[in-house]
Amino acid sequence: MIPGPAKVADHDHRVGHERAVDTGVSPVTDDRKTARSDSDDDSGRDADKRGPLFVTAIAALGVVYGDIGTSPLYALKQCFQGPYAIAPTVENVLGILSLIVWSLILVVSVKYLVFVLRANNRGEGGIIALVALLNPWHAAPGSRRRLLMLSGLFGAALLYGDGTITPAISILSAIEGLQVATPAFAPYVLPIAIAILVGLFAVQRHGTSRIGTFFGPVMLVWFVTLGALGLLQVIRSPHVLAAVDPTYAAGFLIANRLIAFIVLGTVFLVVTGAETLYADMGHFGRQPIQLGWFAVALPALLLNYFGQGSLVLDDPGAVTHPFYGLAADWALYPLVILATAATVIASQAVISGAFSLTRQAVQLGQLPRMRILQTDSEHFGRIYIPAVNWMLMLASIALMLAFKSSTGLAGAYGLAVSTDTVITTMLAFFVAIRWKFNPFLAAALTLMFLPIDLAFFGANLFKIADGGWYPLVVAATVFTVMGVWRSGLARLGMLTHDKREPLDDFLVARSKKPLPRISGTAVFMTSARAETPALLLHHLEHNRVLHERVLLMTILTDDKPRVPSVERIEWEELTLGFHRIVVRYGFMQSPNVPVALRLCQRFGLEVDPATVTFYVGHEEIIPSRTTTLWNQWHALLFAFMWRNATRATAYYKLPPDRVVAIGQQVEM
């Protein structure tokens, strides 16, 4: 764990992970002249535009706490329903409330808000950012850093399963309030929920800039409503506040033993948004997130859970829908509308998080290139990835149709996040050690939180048969895709490496035997920095001519979230009109080659876009028939992903009418 302030800016991670995203080859870092610019043109540093602390904290409510803020709709009632339901007796209700209270305090307030948020990668959080802090990309197979990287990537893969369950269970639980108002709505709950879900995913391509400004105020109203509903009920039966005493939680666990342990998997639903608040830290900063939690979200959640518990103690029959039972009859329909808005906002945050996670994985060479659209020119983090959007929508609809209710979906929810909490605790410990914090204090904190995480994880394992298998299948699929893509890129890099020659030898040969030169500039996109690009050799073999100026451009992804434009360009002038250019991006940025060329003007390298020809590779993967069946399957899957990956022209923002693609067949 991170026991003290950890400002990542104080740690130099520049010479760390470097990944040329065109082929996956990792060139050696060396020193070059660095461009300086007064503007960070496309780094999109939202942190500079956050505004006053209180205003930013309100905005954070709409994104960071959407998931955890809608848990009162279903969390408490699930403890008294399903195959492992317990009777709503006084001891059980107070015991579960005590578990909820101390879970929110220990897991969310202490672990995440006080300690884990300190483990930030230059202001960015989340499991991918945490993995990048360990710089494991070139670690030897079987080494500790390699195993940590794989565990972190598996944790990231788990979040895709969570990204499909959260919209389904949240929206269903909100619409189910209509059944409380009148049973006549029962047949229409599922169709209405699906319609809202389809609408939510359909508007993603337009971006959330316009409606995003309302997220914070709406969630503020939601949290105030949560607190008010709970407070009114607690005033009627204040004895429920005795659940603050942790001995009630201990007594519940001792009295019910295995059943109580299994119920922990349901109690965990109250903290399922903890990973989300960590992942969204880069959008708002640590202080606004902490202020929003301690000033608004935590008091409101505690009051509402106490209110639901008090209602169940007074009327055990209310356990079927204790949240809506807190409202007066006249307030049911407005509450359903407000709850639906809150769940849509919570779902939006998860969907946006899936987009961000995918871009990070693509930039780090863990997933194939995808079409990534920027939906807001002012906020770099607001993106839209069509392929991810529609896959999430289809999966969420399928979940609704398969499980039919929020009670059914509760079995599938929790296992992915509980696994991630364990992984986060372990990664945070090793980050603390790498940052040379006091190892005894880091170990003490880890030993305090890890047993809690493992208890929740173990309890959620009992959900596997009831739907918990679903996020595991999703994670295994995504993790396999990552592994095949990563190893396929490495294999492709090795095969194409054999066809290159040292760049110095090539330039010496050209000086002795000059080739005809034509006007204009040629840009060869390559991952090779010390070798002659295979593209260039193919071009000369067939055309026997060179442009008067040749730029050898390599795109690298650093282990930090963003690289400002002042540090982005490395330039070296070679001989015979050749220039070597290295462009660095953070793992939360998307490359833009035309913009990078404009930055080269700082070196006096004026490039006229109308005279530039971009050369990109277009390899065709041919699976070998002479290898093992396992390797053939591996090669077939990699070839399929390679064919369907976004082409370099679109990914690097190259003008289509200025691109020459040179193809070759590679047998794998």
Secondary structure by P-SEA (a helix, b strand, c coil): ccccccccccccccccccccccccbbbbbbbcbbbbbcccccccccccccccaaaaaaaaaaccccccccccccaaaaaacccccccccaaaaaaaaaaaaaaaacccccccccccccccccccccaaaaaaaacccccccccaaaaaaaaaaaaaaaaaaaaaaaaaaaaaaaaccccccccccccaaaaaaaaaaaaaaaaccccccccccaaaaaaaaaaaaaaaaaaaaaaacccccccccaaaaaaaaaaaaaaaaaacccccccccaaaaaaaacccccaaaaaaaaccccaaaaaaaaaaaaaaaaaccccccccccccccccaaaaaaaaaaaaaaaaaaaaaaaaaaaaaaaaaacccccccccccccccccccccaaaaaaaaaaaaaaaaaccccccccccccaaaaaaaaaaaaaaaaaaaaacccaaaaaaaaaacaaaaaaaaaaaccccccccaaaaaaaaaaaaaaaaaaaaaaaaaaaaaaacccaaaaaaaaaacccccccbbbbbbccccccccaaaaaaaacccccccbbbbbbbbbcccccccccccbbbbbbcccbbbbbbbbcccbbbbaaaaaaaccccccccccccbbbbbbbbbbbbbccccaaaaaaaaaaaaaaaaccccccccccccccbbbbbbbbcc
